[in-house]
Amino acid sequence: MDSQECLSYLHHMDPLNPSFAEEVERSFARQPIMNLIGARISLVEPGVVEITLPYRANLAQQDGYLHAGIVTTIADSACGYAAFSLMPAGSRVLSVEFKVNLLRPAQGETFVARAEVIKAGRTLTFVSANVFGIDGNADRELVATMQATMICLRNNSK
């Protein structure tokens, strides 16, 4: 399978929950941290989620760049919801582990974390995310990447 076929495969994942998009939106709305930082879901597809965050000075570090913790927060949530979109109805999702590479200072008017499921399993799902800084109509500039593993918690497991 060449890389184009691989990308095509990733975008044809079948969700186990026919109302996955509504479930993702409802769960996201229950996250106080997303409301606190002003993030919103801008795309929900099977195995793919984008979270958009406008720049705010009170989310920056000492040099005015978006803080690495905020970059990580939107990447983590995007990964979690990309995985969640493929889980059975009634499931919950939690991060098991992740690794973040901060590639350049996070500058931009808006930031987008785009996560895509690489491999969905019954219990664990491996997800990759990229975080981009965007200035106006300019091209996206890659500021961070994340590799994450998410766990599917079934109805009665807490």
C-alpha positions, 0 to 999 in steps of 0.5 A, a space after each residue: 500500500 503506498 502512502 496515498 492509499 494509506 491516507 485514503 484508508 484512514 479516511 474510510 474508517 467505519 464508526 461503531 456508533 451511528 450518532 458519533 458526531 453528536 456524541 463527540 459534540 455533547 462530550 466536548 461541551 461537558 469539558 470545562 477546560 475547553 470552554 475556559 480556553 475558548 476552544 471549539 470543535 471545527 470538524 468531526 468525521 469518522 476517525 478525524 477531529 479538528 479543534 480550533 482555538 483563537 489566540 488570546 494573550 492570557 494563554 501565552 507564555 512570557 514571550 507571547 507565544 501560545 503556551 506549550 500546555 495549551 498547545 498540548 491540551 488542544 492536541 490531546 482533546 483532538 486525539 481523544 475525540 478522533 478515537 472516540 468517534 470510532 468507539 461504540 455508543 455508551 463508551 468513554 475515552 481517556 488518554 493513556 499516554 502521549 508524546 508531543 514534539 514542539 517544532 517551533 514557537 506557537 504563533 498565529 491568530 488561530 490554532 488548529 489541532 487536527 487528529 487522525 486515528 492511525 489504528 483503532 482497536 477494541 480497547 486501545 486506539 493510536 492517534 496522531 495530531 498536528 497543531 498549526 498556527 494560522 495568521 489571517 489567510 496565510 498558510 498553516 504553519 506546523 507548530 507541534 505534533 502528537 502521538 497518542 494512545 487512547 483507551 475505550 472505557 465501556 459502559 460500566 467501567 470507571 
